[in-house]
Structure formats: structure tokens, C-alpha cells
């Protein structure tokens, strides 16, 4: 039996293909989010919007030592990633934070933070354990061998040159 939904035959698209598309879409969203967050200027723009939402583009650009077109390109990347939205009122454009892409990134990171926190807990328990094994004593002649090697290595140094490296001046 063939079922129609939104004009598509459902049995024409296997469930695995639909799920694969959903995973790819989510991966593309995460890729855009992390790519947008990879630049320090864009992170600073987001921080400013976090402190005061609804700033105009000119207000956002004011403290940065780059041109307004450069800030506009950064805002384009943030908008494409869905991290901000722009609202135009007359001639001014205000920017606002949007939470969904950041929430998706945080949930993705939280899956791995459980793994890392477990490993950090194990490392902390190991470091705090007071039952450290004592190293075996070093034989007396081994110390003499190390000292002899060090003294030989020190005597093999080349003498300093009186002129800097490079071409020699003509006389």
C-alpha cells in the first residue's frame, strides 16, 4: 500500500534515507554554528549582544578596529548560522541573539562532556591516591655514567664565531 504525505509517496523514501537526511541536516547546522564560533571577532559580537540585546549594526561595530563592511560580513556568517537575527526598522538594523543553534551545540557537547568528566574523575582519583609506587634506587655507577656523558657533551661545543652568520664583509 502506498501512502501519500505532502505529495510524496512514503514508500519511495526508505526510513534510513529520511533519518540520514535528518542527521546530515543536524550536522550541517552544527558545522555552521561551530564555524561561526571559531572566529574571535564573531564571538566578541555575540558577547556584546549577550550583554545588550538589540544593538544596531553601528553600535556593534563601534569598539572593533575593523571596517563596517568587515563587521557586516561577520554578521552575515552569524545570521547564516542562525545565531543572530536582524530586524530592519527604517534605515537601522538591530541584531538579536537566537538560542536554538547554541542549544543544539550545547546538547552535542554535553554528550561528550559525560565521557570526559568520567575520565577526569578517574584521573583525579588516581592522582589523589596516596599509594604511589616508589621508584627503584639508582645504582651508584649509573650516576657517574650520566655525569660523564654530560661532561663529554659540554666539551664538544663549537667555539663562538667572532662575526655573525651570513656573508663576510669585504676587506
N, C-alpha and C positions, 0 to 999 in steps of 0.2 A: 504494500500500500504506500502511495506517495502522499506526503503531507506538504502543503504549501504554507510558507510563513514569509511575509514581506516579499512575495513574488518569487521566492527561491524554492526549489524542490529540496527538502531537507535531506533526502537520501542521496542527493548529488554531492553533498559535502559530508564526508565522514567526520565523526565526532573528534577523532585525533587531529584532523586538519583544522577544525574550528578551535580546539584548545591550543594547538600550535600557534595559530594566528594571535590568540589572546596573549600567550606568553611572549611572542615577538613584540606585540604592541606594548606590553608592560616593560619589556627590556628596552625598547626604543625610548619610552618615556623616562626610564631610569638613566639611560645613556645621555639623553638631553639634559636631564637635571644635573647629573654629576659633571657633565661637560661645562654647563653654565656655572657651576660652583667652583670649577677648577681655577678660575681667574680671580686674583686678589681684588681687582677693581670692582668686579661684579659682586663679590662677597661684601665689599665695603658699601656698595649701593644698597644691597639687601639689608645690611645692618642699619643704615640710615633710615630706610623705610620701616624697619622694626622699631626704631625709636620714635619716629613720627610718620605715621601713615598718611598718604595723600599729598605728598610733596610734589611740586611741579618739576618738570624736567630741568628747568633753570636752577631751581633750589637744590636739586640733587647734584647737579654738575658743579655748583659753586666751589666746594672745597677741593676739587680734584685738579691737578696740574695738567689736564689734557683738554683738548678742544671739545666743543659741544657736539660736533659730528661723531667724535670718538665715543662720547658718552651715549649718544643715540644708538650706535652700533652695539654697545654693551646692553642697552635696554632692549634692543631687538632680540638679542640672544636670550635674555631673561624672559621676555614675552613669549618667544618660541618654545621655551622650556615650560611655560605655564607658571613660572614662579611669581610673575607680576602681571597685572592687567593695567591698561592705560584707559583713562576716561578723558575725552576731549570736551571741554566746555569753552565755547568761543575760540579764542586763539591759544588758550593754555591747555596743557596736557598734564593731568595729575596721574601719579602712579600709586598703585596699591598692591600689597602683598596678597598672594593666594596660597592657601595652605596645602591643597591636595598633592602636588608633586613632592613637596617636602615630607608630607606624611608617608607617601609611598616609599621614599628613600629611607626614612627612619624605620619603617617596618622591615625593609630589606636588610638594613644594618642590624636591627635587633635580632634577626635570625642568627647572625654570625656573632653577635656580642655574647650570646649564651655560650657558644663554643669557647670564645676567648676568655670569658670570665671564669669558666670552669678550669681552663688551663692555667690562668693566673692564680686561682685559688690553690691548685696543686703545686705550682711553683712557690707560692708563699709558704705553704705547709712544709715544703722541702727545705727552704731557706731558713725557716724558723726552727726547724728540728735541731736539737742540740746534740744529736748523736753523730757528729761529723767523724769520719774515719781519720785517724792520724796518719800522716804520710810516713813511709819507712825512713829510717835515719840515712843520711847521705854518708857513704864511706869516706874516710879522711882523704884518700888518694884522689877521689873524684874532684874534690875542691881544688887540689893542686893542679889537676889537668885543666880545669876551667880557667884558673888564673894564668897558666902557661899559654893557653890559646889566646887569651885576651892580650897578654904582653906581646905575642908574636904579631897579632893583628894590628896593634898600635905601632909597631916598628915598620910595618910595610907601607906606611903612608908616604905619598909623594911630597917632595918639598914644594913650598908655595912658590908660584911664579911671581916675578917682580913686576910684570906687566899684565894688564887684564887680557882675557882671551879675545881672539879676533885678529885682525890684520895688525902687523907690526908697523910702527911709524918708520918712515924713511929717514936715513941719516943725512 
